[in-house]
């Protein structure tokens, strides 16, 4: 009997690339979109693509996946973010892989290539960005760190060729907005765990972050995009550690 597949996408105001995302999942037996009360055309795009659309207020990636995954009734899941889509090579390889998967195999890791500024980064720690995005239903656990989530297999895995194509930011303004949000969430999490920040730590971590991205991860080979990305990474690290010491509103009398 042929294994069945659900394409799973969590969305919020994702109209920019959702049509391409869902089209790349058209081989799936079902497409499930869990939307966090979008105010743009996201739900309309999903419905026109034939997706089953559920709505739920956003409480973070962990609770959202905990709601979404029990809705899956197929054997396998292919999970994408709303700003990602599968190459044709990966589409074909997924279909073949789930047909031939050994019974004990929990899932497959696939590479992701991401566009930044003026190119797809080939270095800078961005590629290949191996992610567990194809897995058997019930054989994967979700963990969350700050604003980021990770899938962890419950059993052995293999790898597939062909890329997930990722356009994480529409422009620098969106990158800075996301970075601001991520830095605040990370700082709040660090503070809750009793970790210390401050100016010296912020500067030190910013320097280490730049060195890692630009030199150790060969970001200089990605041209201007690699340099900009390394500087942005350093700024993120600085903000995260400096905000741990922030006492609240800067207004008068505070």
C-alpha positions as CSV (number, residue, x, y, z in Angstrom):
1,X,0.0,0.0,0.0
2,X,1.4,3.4,-1.0
3,X,2.4,5.6,2.0
4,X,0.4,8.8,2.4
5,X,1.9,12.3,3.0
6,X,0.7,15.5,4.6
7,X,2.3,18.8,3.7
8,X,2.3,21.0,6.8
9,X,2.8,24.7,6.9
10,X,2.4,27.2,9.8
11,X,1.4,30.6,8.5
12,X,1.1,34.2,9.6
13,X,0.8,37.0,6.9
14,X,2.7,34.7,4.6
15,X,1.2,35.8,1.2
16,X,4.7,36.7,-0.2
17,X,5.7,33.2,-1.1
18,X,2.9,30.9,0.1
19,X,1.6,30.1,-3.5
20,X,5.1,28.8,-4.4
21,X,5.4,26.9,-1.1
22,X,2.1,25.1,-1.4
23,X,2.6,24.4,-5.1
24,X,5.8,22.6,-4.3
25,X,3.7,20.4,-1.9
26,X,1.1,19.5,-4.5
27,X,2.3,15.8,-4.6
28,X,1.1,15.4,-1.0
29,X,-2.2,13.6,-0.3
30,X,-3.2,16.5,2.0
31,X,-1.9,20.0,2.7
32,X,-2.6,21.3,6.2
33,X,-2.2,25.0,6.9
34,X,-2.4,26.2,10.5
35,X,-2.8,30.0,10.3
36,X,-2.2,32.4,13.2
37,X,-5.0,34.8,12.4
38,X,-3.4,36.4,9.3
39,X,-4.6,39.8,8.2
40,X,-3.4,39.5,4.5
41,X,-4.5,37.1,1.8
42,X,-2.8,34.0,3.4
43,X,-5.9,32.0,4.1
44,X,-7.4,32.7,0.7
45,X,-4.2,31.6,-1.0
46,X,-4.2,28.4,1.0
47,X,-7.8,27.6,0.3
48,X,-7.3,28.2,-3.4
49,X,-4.4,25.7,-3.3
50,X,-6.7,23.1,-1.9
51,X,-5.3,23.1,1.6
52,X,-7.2,22.3,4.8
53,X,-7.0,25.6,6.7
54,X,-7.2,25.7,10.5
55,X,-6.8,28.9,12.6
56,X,-5.3,29.3,16.0
57,X,-3.8,32.3,17.8
58,X,0.0,32.2,17.9
59,X,1.5,31.2,21.2
60,X,4.9,30.2,19.9
61,X,6.1,27.4,17.6
62,X,6.0,24.7,20.2
63,X,2.2,25.1,21.0
64,X,1.4,25.6,17.4
65,X,3.1,22.3,16.3
66,X,1.5,20.5,19.3
67,X,-1.9,21.6,17.9
68,X,-1.0,20.9,14.3
69,X,0.6,17.5,14.4
70,X,-2.4,15.6,16.0
71,X,-4.4,16.8,13.0
72,X,-2.2,14.8,10.6
73,X,-3.8,11.4,9.6
74,X,-1.2,10.3,7.0
75,X,1.9,8.1,7.4
76,X,4.4,10.9,6.6
77,X,4.8,14.6,7.1
78,X,6.7,17.1,4.9
79,X,7.0,20.4,6.9
80,X,7.8,23.7,5.3
81,X,7.9,27.3,6.5
82,X,5.8,29.8,4.6
83,X,8.9,31.3,3.0
84,X,10.2,28.0,1.7
85,X,9.5,25.7,-1.3
86,X,10.9,22.4,-2.6
87,X,13.0,22.1,-5.7
88,X,11.7,19.6,-8.3
89,X,14.7,17.3,-7.5
90,X,13.7,17.2,-3.8
91,X,10.0,16.7,-4.6
92,X,10.9,13.6,-6.7
93,X,13.4,12.3,-4.1
94,X,10.8,12.6,-1.3
95,X,8.2,10.7,-3.2
96,X,10.7,7.9,-3.9
97,X,12.2,7.9,-0.4
98,X,8.9,7.4,1.5
99,X,8.0,4.5,-0.9
100,X,11.3,2.8,-0.2
101,X,11.9,3.8,3.5
102,X,12.8,0.9,5.8
103,X,10.2,0.3,8.4
104,X,12.3,1.6,11.3
105,X,13.4,4.8,9.7
106,X,12.0,7.9,11.5
107,X,12.7,10.5,8.8
108,X,15.0,12.3,6.4
109,X,17.2,15.3,6.6
110,X,17.2,17.6,3.6
111,X,19.5,20.6,2.8
112,X,18.2,24.2,2.7
113,X,19.7,27.0,0.7
114,X,18.8,30.6,1.7
115,X,18.9,33.8,-0.2
116,X,20.4,36.9,1.4
117,X,20.9,40.4,0.0
118,X,22.0,39.5,-3.6
119,X,22.7,35.7,-3.6
120,X,22.2,32.3,-2.2
121,X,24.8,31.9,0.5
122,X,27.1,29.0,0.0
123,X,29.1,29.5,3.2
124,X,28.6,31.6,6.3
125,X,27.2,28.6,8.1
126,X,24.1,28.8,5.9
127,X,24.6,25.9,3.5
128,X,24.0,23.1,3.6
129,X,21.6,23.7,6.4
130,X,20.5,20.1,7.1
131,X,17.0,20.0,8.5
132,X,14.6,17.2,9.5
133,X,11.6,18.1,7.4
134,X,10.4,14.7,6.1
135,X,9.4,12.4,8.9
136,X,6.9,9.7,9.9
137,X,3.9,10.9,11.8
138,X,4.5,10.4,15.5
139,X,8.3,9.8,15.1
140,X,9.4,13.4,15.7
141,X,9.7,15.7,18.8
142,X,9.7,19.5,18.7
143,X,11.9,21.6,20.9
144,X,12.0,25.4,21.0
145,X,14.9,27.8,21.8
146,X,13.8,31.4,21.8
147,X,12.0,32.1,18.5
148,X,13.4,29.0,16.8
149,X,12.1,25.5,16.7
150,X,13.9,22.2,15.9
151,X,12.6,18.8,14.9
152,X,14.3,15.8,16.6
153,X,13.8,12.3,15.2
154,X,12.6,9.5,17.3
155,X,14.7,6.8,15.6
156,X,17.3,6.4,12.8
157,X,17.4,8.9,9.8
158,X,18.9,9.3,6.4
159,X,19.6,12.2,4.0
160,X,18.0,13.3,0.7
161,X,19.5,15.4,-2.1
162,X,17.7,18.4,-3.6
163,X,17.2,21.6,-1.7
164,X,14.5,23.5,0.2
165,X,14.7,27.0,-1.3
166,X,14.4,29.7,1.4
167,X,13.8,33.4,1.1
168,X,13.8,34.4,4.8
169,X,13.7,38.2,4.4
170,X,12.0,40.5,1.9
171,X,14.5,43.3,2.6
172,X,16.8,44.7,5.3
173,X,14.0,46.3,7.1
174,X,12.3,42.9,7.6
175,X,15.7,41.4,8.6
176,X,16.2,44.0,11.3
177,X,12.7,43.7,12.6
178,X,13.0,39.9,13.0
179,X,16.5,40.3,14.5
180,X,15.1,42.8,17.0
181,X,12.3,40.3,18.0
182,X,14.7,37.3,18.2
183,X,17.2,39.2,20.3
184,X,14.5,40.3,22.8
185,X,13.2,36.8,23.1
186,X,16.7,35.4,23.6
187,X,17.5,38.0,26.2
188,X,14.3,37.3,28.1
189,X,15.0,33.6,28.1
190,X,18.6,34.1,29.3
191,X,17.4,36.4,32.1
192,X,14.8,33.8,33.2
193,X,17.6,31.2,33.4
194,X,19.7,33.6,35.5
195,X,22.4,34.1,32.8
196,X,24.3,37.4,32.9
197,X,24.8,39.9,30.1
198,X,26.4,43.4,30.2
199,X,28.6,45.5,27.9
200,X,31.8,43.4,28.2
201,X,30.0,40.2,27.4
202,X,28.0,41.8,24.6
203,X,31.1,43.1,22.9
204,X,33.0,39.9,23.4
205,X,30.1,37.7,22.0
206,X,29.7,40.1,19.0
207,X,33.4,39.8,18.1
208,X,33.2,36.0,18.4
209,X,30.1,35.9,16.3
210,X,31.6,37.9,13.5
211,X,34.8,35.9,13.6
212,X,32.9,32.6,13.4
213,X,30.6,33.7,10.5
214,X,33.1,35.6,8.4
215,X,36.3,33.6,8.9
216,X,35.6,30.1,10.4
217,X,32.4,29.6,8.3
218,X,34.1,31.2,5.2
219,X,31.6,34.0,5.0
220,X,34.2,36.1,3.1
221,X,33.6,33.8,0.1
222,X,30.0,35.0,-0.1
223,X,31.1,38.5,-1.1
224,X,29.3,41.5,0.2
225,X,26.4,39.3,1.3
226,X,28.7,37.4,3.6
227,X,30.2,40.5,5.1
228,X,26.7,42.0,5.7
229,X,25.5,38.8,7.2
230,X,28.5,38.6,9.6
231,X,28.0,42.2,10.7
232,X,24.3,41.5,11.3
233,X,25.1,38.4,13.3
234,X,27.5,40.4,15.5
235,X,24.9,43.1,16.0
236,X,22.4,40.4,17.1
237,X,24.8,38.9,19.6
238,X,25.6,42.3,21.0
239,X,21.9,43.2,21.4
240,X,21.1,39.8,23.0
241,X,23.7,40.2,25.8
242,X,23.2,43.9,26.4
243,X,19.4,43.5,26.8
244,X,19.8,40.9,29.6
245,X,20.9,43.8,31.8
246,X,18.2,46.2,30.7
247,X,16.0,47.3,33.6
248,X,12.9,48.3,31.6
249,X,11.4,51.5,30.3
250,X,14.0,54.3,29.8
251,X,11.4,57.0,30.6
252,X,11.8,59.7,33.3
253,X,11.4,58.4,36.8
254,X,12.1,54.8,35.8
